[in-house]
Amino acid sequence: MSKRTLKRQLNLFQVIMLGTAGTLGSGIFVLTGLAAEVAGPATFIAILVGGFLSFSIALNYCELATVYPETGGAMTYVREAWGKGLLSFVVGSMDCISSTFYCALSAVGFAYSLSVFFPNIPIIPVAVCVIIIFVILNILGVSNVGNVQIVMGISLLFAFAVFIIAGFVSPTGFQPAILLPEGKVFLSDDLGVNLKMIMRTIALIYAAYVGFEVIADDAEEVRNPTKIIPIAIIASILIITLVYSLTVVVTLGTVPWQSVAGSKTALTDAIKVFLPGWGVTLIGIAGMVGALTSINSSMLSATRESFTLSRDGAWPKGLSRLNSIRVPYAAILFVGIVSILITIIGAVDFLSYITSAGYLFVLFCSNMAMIQLHRKYPNINRPFKAPFFPLTPILASLTCVIVIFFSDLDALTFLAGILALLSVYYYGRIGLQLWAEAHKRNLSPGRWRILLPIATSNGSDGLLKVGSLLAEAEKDLNMCLLTVLPATAQTDQQFSGDFMDRIKDQRHAVLEKFIHYAVDRNVPMYTKMVSDKTYADGIINEIKNDPNVKLLLMKWPGKRSDNAQYHAVVEQLLESAGVSIGVLYDRGIKQFQNIMVPVGGGFHSRLAIHLANDIAVQEGAHVDYFRIVPANCDEETEQDQFSYLQEIVMTELGENPANAALRLITADSIYDAVTYESEAADYDLTIIGSADLIENDSLFGQISEKVAENSKNSVLVIHRHDNPAASWLRLQLKHYQKN
């Protein structure tokens, strides 16, 4: 089974900015004062040590991400090492949760930076608004995310350069005596106390080092990953460590650490001393840009993790859905909503501890996975090899354990609670799946029905063949043959005698065929005769009385000029029946060996995919799902359109079936392409969805009707029922896109 794949479109510069500016931005502005409160002057020592320890983990990720350049990062490595199971699920989920928490942390950080200019702004509402903006940006495509990250990253690094250079050269800036009061780096003379402060500070700020994890999470969207990923990871960790350490040195060397301890605007407090005026404005804007870069990259990371979890079946399948440009829009919306809920917490230090603890747990599992993968696949191609193996992953694992040990107790308790809930969910989901399968096996046949209103036996064979096949495809589906008589048939003289005899003869002939096909397919069946004032009213009222109708299957009404009355009946049913409707133009179906389904991606064509698959499974038939693209489209557009076709089929069927083929057809006319294909490949049946926008007095859209009326093979046109509100919203979006 093939799987959903994302589009490789991130270049080296974009990836470096995702790993650097994305993690550096929010942490350095918000956490510098909080770190100073823990370690005092030794904060810059903690940053250097944290960077050194992180370098070993970064080297491991260079190897892992080039061996498995897929979205998902740590979850992918753990899955490859130990298979799909609880550990893989927990690591992937924790990775996603940590990135989501970091997104919330960054949003809160942006609001605090903005408060420098507008002191009275509400922090939480501003943070929520920013998250919403980036949800929209991510849905528009990862290339837009990467380009925005480049612009913001360059601006951010420029601001840091100004801050660092001006801080060192200004006479009112950095002073060694301020950085090291009384010449002391540490607040205590006790080595154990000082070591604890260093490790606790690293635990607080560690989320600022995980740019390499963000890069690994998005590896599936990186061009030439075996070359770009190692360069980007190493460059990002070096830039982060250098910029963060120099910035802290300038800050704590300009303003005594006691003055900024606990401050969420420490850099602004420092630049007011050596570069007042425009410098304050610059660093305030940089703080906002830094937070935005962090939101950008962490949201990208979180959505790709949730996409992978969904694609692997660990999270709900709907989260792995892609749009036409291969963006996981459902995962983006989900992460955005959760980020907003987390943002409401608003406690910056608590969010930071949770984020760091979660990342450290994930990194520890990744490092252990690397050791296992060397044992399991010693000869696998490794484009980048981490030096000094196994020392590198062992040192990295010890780093994670030590830093976790010094994390905030409340955050660790919260982390343990999340891990416990994830475990409960994992085993609960397995239990529910087993229960659902057992419940499905115990369902009695005949719960749902296909309704076939057939008046005469002429031309009914194809309809009965299709109906019996679809009923056979689902265990709890039966066929109901419906006969509708005019309400006056029993009293009016014109409906007596010969007329009623003809009705009985016709019904008997239809019934014989109906029983033949139902028995041949071994499907539940029953017949029903109702009377009503009109044919359409009889069908509609029957559906209202017994609404478990999955599909109303009818003959093709033909052109309006040929059969205006029947055309009016179908029109009324489309408007008022409240069920999905299939109309068959039967040109004598002898077999179902080759079926074609044009897939436009609309609401109705998705049901056509299901029905084609049901028929093909029962008959051992082959199905061609194809999408029509303009003849002049470029190679990249064709690739996107093919992936979108694959996405639609996988979303509807859960996989790309072995008995099906997916194709692109280049043509300027949809109708010409469909009719040409139906003749060229000698298909037995075409199943086509109705148009979403019905214009010019047609029932199913001009293209669908022209195909049905002029195709050389039999055509089944599908109109899928939807509730009025959803249908209205979909049509509004269609109108908007069209205009």
N, C-alpha and C positions, 0 to 999 in steps of 0.2 A: 504494500500500500504506500503510495507516495504521500508526502505530507506538505502542509502549507509552508512556503518559504518566503522570506523577506527579500527585498531587493538590495543588492550591493551597490551603494552609491556614495558612501562616506570616504573622502580622501584623507591623506595623512594629516594635513593641517586641521581639518575638522575633528578628527579623532583625538589629536593632541589637545585641542581646546575643550573637547568633552571631558577628557580625563584630568585636565589641569584646572581650567577656570571653573568647571562645573563643581568640583569638590573644594577648591581653595576659597572660592568667593564668599560664601556665607559663613564658613567656619572662622576665617581670620577676622572678620569684622565683629561677629557676635561673641566668639568664644575667647578672644584674647584677654579681655578683662576677667572673665570667669576663670581662665587658667591662671592668671596672675594671683587671684584670690587663693588658689590652692598651693602654688609653688613659689610665689614671689619672684625674686630676681632669677631664680633657676628655671623659669618658664622656657627660656630659649634653649637651655640644656635638654629639657624634656622634648622639645620639638626636634632637635638634632638626633637625639636617641631614638625617638619615634620614627624619624625618617630612615635612619640606619636599619632599624629592625624591619621596617616595611619593605626595604629594598630586597630582602631575601624572599618575601612573599611575592613581590612584583616579578622577580625572576621566574618563580614557579608559574605565575600566570602567563608569562611570555611563552613558556613551553606548552601549557595546557590549552591556551587560546589558539595557538597555531596548529596543534594536533586536532582540536575540535573547534573549528571556527564557526560555531553555531550560536544562535541567540540562547540565552539562559545562563551562561557563565557557570557558576559553581554547581548548579543542579545538573548540568550536562556532565560535568566531570565525575560527580558522585554517582550518577546513573550509570555511566560507562564503567566505573570501578566496581560497583556492587549491585547493579541492576535496579530496575524500578521497584521501589518498596517504600517503607516508612521513612528511611533516612533520606532518600532522594526527594521525597515529597516535602519533608520538614525543611531541608536545606533550601530548596527552591522557594518555598513559602516564606521562610525567614528572610531570605535575600530580598524578595519582593517587599515584604513588610518593612525591612530596614530602609530600603530605597524610598518607600512611601513616607516613612517617618522623616527621612532627610529632606524630602520635598516639603513637608510641613514645616520643618525647622527653618528651611531656607525662606519660605514664604513669610514666616514670622520675622526672620532677620531682615527681609526687605522692608517690612512695615516699620521696624525700629529705625532703620537707616533713613526712611522717609520722614520719621518723626523729628529728625534733626532740623528739617526745614519747616515742618508743620507739627509743632509739639503736641497739638491737641487732637490729632487724628486718631480714630479708633483702630487699634492694632489688628484685632482679629478680622473685622470686615475687610480691611485693606488686603490682608493676606489671602483671604478667600477669593477676592476679585482677581488677584494675580494668578492664582491657581487656575481659575476659569479661563483666563486669557491663554495660558500655556496648554491647556487641554485643547483649545481650538487650534493653536499653532501645531501641536503634535498631530492632530487629525489631518491637517493640510499636507503632511509629508515629512519624512526624516531629512530630506535634503534641505528643506526650509529650516528645520531645527539646527542642522549643521551650519548653515550659512549665518543664522542668527548668532550661534555660539561663537563663530569666528569674529564677528563684529564686536560682540560683547567681550570676548576674551582679550582681543587686542586692546580695547579701551581699558579693561581692567588691569592688564599688565603695564600699560602706560601709566596709569594712576599709581600703581605700586612703585614703579621706577621713580616717578616724581617724589613720592613720599619718602622712599629710602634715600635717594641722592640728596634731596633738600634737608632731610633730617640729619644726615652726616655732615654736610658742609655748612649748615647754618650755625652761627655762633650761639643761637638760643636753642639749638636742637640737641642732638645726642651728647651726653656727658657721661664718661665712665663712672664718675662718682655717684651719679643718680642711678645708673644701672646696678652698680655694686656698692651699696651703702656700707661704709666701714670696710670696704674691700672684700665683702663676703658674698659668695654666690648663693649659699644656702641659708635658710632661716634658722637652722638648728645645727648643733655640733654633733648630733647623734646620726651616725651613718644610716642606721635602719630607718629613722624618721625621714631623712632626706630621700632615701631610695623609695620609700612609700609615697612621698609627695610627687616624685618624678613619675612613678608608674601610674599614680592616680590622675595626674595631669594628662599623661598619654591616653589613658582610658577615656578622659573627657573629650579630647580633641581628635581621637583616632579617625573619626569619620572624614576628616580633612585629607587623609592619606589614600583613600580608597578609589582614587581615579582609575587605577588599573582594573578594579572590579567593574566599574562602569564601562570601560572599554571592552572587557571580556563579555559582559552582558549583551553588548551590541555587535559582537563579532560577525554575526551573519549579515550585517549591513555594511561591512567594511570592504572596500575594494582591495584586491591583492592582499588578503589578510596575513599570509605567511611572512610578508615583508613589512607591511605597515604596522601590524599589531605590536611586535617587539620594540620597534623604534618608538612608537607612541607611548607605550607603557613606561619604558625607561626614561624617556624625556619628561613625561608627566610627573613621575615621582621625584626626579631631580629638581624640576622647576618648583614644585610644591614645597619641598624641604627648604630650598634656597630662599624663596620669596617669603615664606612664613617665618623662618628664623630671623632673617634680616629685618623684617617688619616689626617683629616683637622686640628685637634689640633696640631699634629706633624708638619704639613706643615707650618701653620701660626705661630707656636711657634719657628720655626727654621729660617724662612725668614720673614721679616716684610711684612705685608699684602700689603703695597704699592708696593713692589717689584714684587709681583706675580699677582696683580690685572689685570685682563684681559688676563693673560697668559693662553695658552692652554696646557702648559707643566709644571704646577705648581709643581707637585710631583718631577719631574726631577730637577727643580730648587732647591728644598729643599734637596734632597738626595745628591746633589753635595757638600753640606756643611758638613754633618756629615758622609757620607759614599761615598767618591769620588771613582772613578775608577770602580770597579766591581759593586758597588751599583747603579751607573748610568746605567750601562748595564742591571742590574737586573730590575730596575724600567721601563726602556725603553721597555724591552721585556714584562714585566708585562702589560704595557700600551697597547701593541699590542695584547696580549692574552685577556686582558679585553675587548677590542673592538671586538675581534673575538667572544667571548662568547655572547656579546650583539647582534651582527649580527645573530648569530646562533639562539638564543631564540626568538628574535623579528621576524625573518623571519618565524620561526616555528609558532609563534602566528598569524602572519598576514595571512599566508596561510590557517590555520585552520579556521580563521574567514571568509575568502573569500569562502572557501569550504562550510561552513555552510550557508552563504548567497545564494550560488548557489543551494545547496541542498534544501533550503526552497523556491526556485523559485524567490528570490529577485534579484539575479544577474544572468547573462547568465548561462544556464545549463551546458555549456561545462566546467566551472571551477570546477564542482564537480566530474569530471571523475577521477577514480582511476586506477592505473596500477595493475599488477599481485600480487604485495606485499602490496596492499591497501594503496598506497601513492597518495595523490591528486596532481599529477604531473602538471596538467594544472594550478591549483591555484599557485603552486610554480613558474612556469614560469612567470605567470602574475605578481605576487608580485615582482619577481626579476627584471622584465623590468621596473615596476613603480619605484622601489627603485633606479634603475640606473638613471632614469630621475630626481628624486628628488635630488639625490646626486649631480647632476650638479649645483644645487643652491649653495651648499658649505658653507652657512652661519651657523655656528655651533650654536650660541646663538638663532638665529631665528628658526632653526630646533628644538631646545630644547623647546622653548616656545610653538611652535605649537604642539609638541608631548605631553607636559604636559597639555596644555589646552584641547586637544582632549581626553586624558585619563581622566581628571577630569570631563568632560562632561559625558563620559561613566560611570564613577564610580558613579556620582550623580544619573543617571538614574537607575543604579543597586541597589543602596541603597533604592530609592523610590519603586522599584519593590519588594524589600524584604518586605516592609511594606504592599504593596498590596497583596502579596502572602500569608502573614499571615491572612489577612482578607478573601481572596478567598478560601484558603485551610487550615483552622485552625487545621485540624486533620491529615494532611499529615505526613508521616514518615520523621522525620528530624534526620539523624544520628548524626549530630553535631548541637547544638543549641547555637546561639550567646547569651552571657549573657546580662542581663539587657535590654532585648527587652521591649519597642521600643526605649529606650534611645540610644542604639548602632547605629542603622541606622539613627536616627535623628542627632546625633553628627557627623556621617560620612557625611551626606548630607550637613550640615552646613559647615564642613571643605571644601568640594568641592566648595561650593558657594564662600566662603571667598577667597580661593586660586585663583579661576578663576578671581575674582574681581581685584586681584593684578597682574594678568598676563600682559604681554606686549600688548599694545594696537594694534600694527600691527598684532600680532599673533591672538588676539581675532577677529580682523576684518577679517583676513584670515579664521579663524574658522567659523565665521558667513557666509562668502561667500561659504565655502564648504557645510555647512548645507543647505543654500539656493539652491545650485546646486543639492544636493542630493534630496531635495524636488521636484525640477523641474523634475529631472530624474524619480522619483517615479511616479508622476502623469502623466508625459509624456509617461512612459512605459505602464501604464494602458490604456491611450488613444490609443496608437499604437496597443495594443492587441485587444481592442474593434474594431478598424478600420480593423485590419487584419481578425478578425472573420467575420465581416460584408462583407469584400471584398471576402473572401473565399466562403461565402454563395451565392454571386452574380456571381461567376465564371460560365461560360456556360459550359455544358458538352462537352467532346470531345477535350479538349485542348491537352492532352497527349494521347499516344496510346500504346497498346501492339500489337506487330507485330507477326502474326502467318503465316509463309510460309509453307503451307500444299498443297501437290500435289495430294494425294489420300485420300479417306475416310477411308481406312484400318488403324486401330490403331490410329485414330484421336480423338476418344471420350474423352480419358483422357486429352489430350492436350487442347481440347476445354473446358472441365470442369474447368480445372485449370485457363485457360485464362479468362473465364467469371467470375469466383470467384474473381480473382485479379482485374478485371475491375470494378466489383461491389463494391469492398472495397474502391475505391476512386471515388469521384464525377466527377472529370474532366478527367477520363480515359476511352478510348474507345478501341474496338477491331478492328483490321484491318486484314482481310484475304487476303494474298498475293499469287498470282499465278505467277510463273516465266516461261516464254517460251523461248526456244532458239531463238536467233536473226534471224536465217535462216528459222524459222518455216513457215513464210508467203511466202517464195520464193522457197525454196528447195523442190523438188518433193518428197523426202523421208518423208517430214513432212506434206504431203497433204492427202486428202481422209480419210481413216480409222484412221490414227493417230490423226488428228484434231478432228474427231468424238469422239475418246476415251478421248481426253483431255476435250472436252465439257462435256461428260458423267461424268468423274471423278470430274470435277469442280462443276457440278450440284449436285452430291452426297455430296461433301464436303459442298457446300453452304447450302444444306438442314439442315445438322447437325449444321452448324455455326449459321444459323438463329434460329434454335431451342434453342440452349444454350443461345444465346444473348437475345432472347425474354423472355425466362424463367427467366433470371436474370435481365431483364430490363436494359441492358447496351447499350450505343450507339455503332453502328457498321457500317462498310462499307467494301466493297471488292475492290480489285485492281488487275489488270493483267498488267504485264510489260514483255518486252522482252529484253534479253541481251545475250552476248556471252556465259556466263556460269551462272549456278544457283546462285553461290555465288556472282558474279558481279551484278546480278539483285537485290539481297537483299541489298548489300552494296550501290549501286547507289540510290536505293529507300530511304534508310536512309539518304543519303547525300542530296537528294532533299527535304525531309521533316524530319528534324532531331529530332522532338519531340517524339522520341521513348524511353519509359522508360524500356521496356523489350522486347527482342527478344526471343520468346518461340518456341522451336523446339523439334522434336523427338530425342531420343537417337541414336547416329550413330552406336552403337554396336562396337564389336572388329574390329580392323583394317583389320584383315584377312577376316572377314565376309562381310564388306562393306567399302572397301578402298576408293571408290569414295566419298561416303557421309562423311566419316571421314575427307577427304581432304577439303571438303566444310566447315565443322565446324571449322577446323583448320584455314582456310582463314578468316572466320568470326570473330574468336577470335582475330586474328591479326589486321584486318582492319575495322571491322564494327563500332567500336567506341561506342558501347552500351553494357549494361548488358545483359547477355545471360543465359537463363535457358534451360536445355535439360532434357526431361522427358523420363525415361524408364518405360513405362506403362505396368503393369501386370494385367490390368483390374481393374480400380478404381471404386468400386461400391458406396462408401460413404467416407466421411471425418470425422470420429469420433475420431480417434487417430492419431496424427502426432508426429514424433520424429525429433529432430534437434540436431545433434552432434555439440557442440560449441567448436571449437579449439581456438577461439579468433582472428583468422585471418581476413583479410580484406573481404574476400568473404563470410565467415560464418555470418557476421553481416547482410548482405542482406537476407540471408536465414532466420534469426530471424524475419525480417520484413514480409517476404512473408508467413511464417508459421502463424504468428499472423493474417494477413489479411484473410487467408483462414479460420482459426479457428473462427474468429469473425463472418464471414458470415454463417458458418455452425453450430455454437455452438459446435465446436469440442474442444478436449483437446489436449494440446501440452506439450510434455516433452522436455525441454532443458537440455541436460546433457553434462558434461565435463568428459573426461577420464583421470585418474591419475594413476601413477604406483602403482602396488599392494603393494610395500614395503614402501610407503611414510608414514611419521608420522602424528600424529593427528593435529599438528600445520600447516603442509603443506596442509592437507586436508581442514582445516578451511580457509586458505588463498585462495585455489583454488575454494572453494565454493563461497567465497565472491567475487572473481574475476568473476566467472560465473554470479553472481547476478549483479555485476557492468556492465558487457557487456550487459545483457538483459535490465537493467534500462537505460543505455546510449542510446540504440537503440529505446526502446519503451516508455521511460519516466516513466515506472513503471514495477513492476512484475505483469502481468495480473492475474486476478482471475481464468481464465481458463487454467492456465499453472502451471507446476511443475518444479522445478529446482533440479537436482540430480547430484551426483558424482558417477561415476562408476570406480571401481578399476580394472585395467587390464593391462597386459604388451603389448597387441596388440590392436591398435585402430580398425583395421578391424574386428578382432574377437569379440571385445566388441560390435561394431555397429551391426554386423550381428546376434549375439546372442540376443541382445535386440530386434531387429526387429522381430525375430521369437517368443521370449518368451512372449512379450506383445501384439502380434497380431496387429501391427500398419498397418494403411491403406496407409500411405505415409511417406517416409523419405525425408527430405530436407537437403542437405549437401552442404557446400561451397567447391569450388575448392581449391586446394592447392595454396599457394602463390608462392612456388618454384616448377616449373614444370620440372621434370627430366625424363630421359629414354623414350623420344619420346611419352609421353602421352599427352592427351588433357587437363585433369583437375587434374592430379596428380594420382599416383598409387592407393592410398587408396580410393579416391572418385570413381574411375573407377571400382575397384574391388567390392565396395559396390553396385554400380549401376548394374553391370553384374551378381552378385551372390546373392543379397538380395532376400528374398521371397516376399517382397511387392514392390509397385511402388516407384521409386526414382527420385527426382528432383535435379539435380546438378546445382548449381548457380555459375556463373562467373561474378563478379561485375566489371563494367568498371571503370577505373581510368585514369587520364591524365598521359602521359608518364613520366613526371618529378617526380611526386609523386610516381608512380609505381617503377621507378628506385631507388629512395631513400629508399622505403620500402624494396625492394629486397636487397639492400646493407646492411641494418640493419639486415635483416634475415641472410645473409651470415656471417656477423660479429658475431652475436649471436651463429650461428652454429659452427663457428670455435673457 
